[in-house]
Amino acid sequence: MPKMKTKSSCKKRFKVTASGRIKAGQAGKRHGMIKRTTKFIRDARGTTTLSKADEQIIKPMMPYAR
């Protein structure tokens, strides 16, 4: 069997945690921060884990992630 390919977009955007969850950057912080509330900006710091439904979409695209 040939090697399976990892989706290039996924290798750039996602990491797999030790427990197998998918870690991603927060959405909605590229531009337009003036109109966002302070609470939104504060809560959207750092990274977040994807929902179970989104994980099922991403995991097949990353065959060699733990």
VOLUMKE-463469 format. One record per residue (C-alpha): residue number from 1; residue in one letter; x, y, z. Coordinates in steps of 0.2 Angstrom, whole numbers. Layout:
VOLUMKE-463469
+-----+---------+-------+-------+-------+
! num ! residuo !     X !     Y !     Z !
+-----+---------+-------+-------+-------+
! NUM !       a !     X !     Y !     Z !
...
+-----+---------+-------+-------+-------+
END
This chain:
VOLUMKE-463469
+-----+---------+-------+-------+-------+
! num ! residuo !     X !     Y !     Z !
+-----+---------+-------+-------+-------+
!   1 !       m !     0 !     0 !     0 !
!   2 !       p !     6 !    18 !    -4 !
!   3 !       k !     8 !    30 !    10 !
!   4 !       m !    -8 !    40 !    15 !
!   5 !       k !    -8 !    58 !    12 !
!   6 !       t !   -11 !    71 !    26 !
!   7 !       k !   -22 !    85 !    20 !
!   8 !       s !   -11 !   100 !    19 !
!   9 !       s !   -24 !   112 !    26 !
!  10 !       c !   -26 !   101 !    41 !
!  11 !       k !    -8 !   100 !    45 !
!  12 !       k !    -7 !   119 !    45 !
!  13 !       r !   -22 !   122 !    56 !
!  14 !       f !   -24 !   108 !    69 !
!  15 !       k !   -14 !    98 !    82 !
!  16 !       v !   -20 !    83 !    91 !
!  17 !       t !   -19 !    83 !   110 !
!  18 !       a !   -12 !    68 !   120 !
!  19 !       s !   -30 !    63 !   124 !
!  20 !       g !   -34 !    63 !   105 !
!  21 !       r !   -44 !    78 !   104 !
!  22 !       i !   -41 !    91 !    90 !
!  23 !       k !   -34 !   108 !    95 !
!  24 !       a !   -37 !   123 !    84 !
!  25 !       g !   -35 !   142 !    85 !
!  26 !       q !   -50 !   153 !    89 !
!  27 !       a !   -61 !   159 !    75 !
!  28 !       g !   -67 !   177 !    72 !
!  29 !       k !   -52 !   187 !    77 !
!  30 !       r !   -44 !   192 !    60 !
!  31 !       h !   -52 !   209 !    59 !
!  32 !       g !   -67 !   219 !    65 !
!  33 !       m !   -61 !   219 !    83 !
!  34 !       i !   -67 !   237 !    86 !
!  35 !       k !   -85 !   231 !    85 !
!  36 !       r !   -82 !   215 !    96 !
!  37 !       t !   -86 !   216 !   114 !
!  38 !       t !   -72 !   215 !   127 !
!  39 !       k !   -79 !   199 !   133 !
!  40 !       f !   -78 !   191 !   116 !
!  41 !       i !   -60 !   196 !   113 !
!  42 !       r !   -55 !   189 !   130 !
!  43 !       d !   -64 !   173 !   128 !
!  44 !       a !   -57 !   170 !   111 !
!  45 !       r !   -39 !   170 !   117 !
!  46 !       g !   -27 !   156 !   114 !
!  47 !       t !   -34 !   139 !   106 !
!  48 !       t !   -49 !   129 !   108 !
!  49 !       t !   -54 !   110 !   106 !
!  50 !       l !   -66 !   106 !    92 !
!  51 !       s !   -83 !    98 !    95 !
!  52 !       k !   -86 !    80 !    92 !
!  53 !       a !   -95 !    83 !    76 !
!  54 !       d !   -81 !    93 !    69 !
!  55 !       e !   -68 !    80 !    75 !
!  56 !       q !   -76 !    67 !    64 !
!  57 !       i !   -73 !    78 !    49 !
!  58 !       i !   -55 !    82 !    53 !
!  59 !       k !   -48 !    65 !    59 !
!  60 !       p !   -49 !    56 !    42 !
!  61 !       m !   -39 !    70 !    34 !
!  62 !       m !   -25 !    67 !    47 !
!  63 !       p !   -21 !    48 !    46 !
!  64 !       y !    -5 !    49 !    55 !
!  65 !       a !   -10 !    60 !    69 !
!  66 !       r !    -9 !    49 !    85 !
+-----+---------+-------+-------+-------+
END
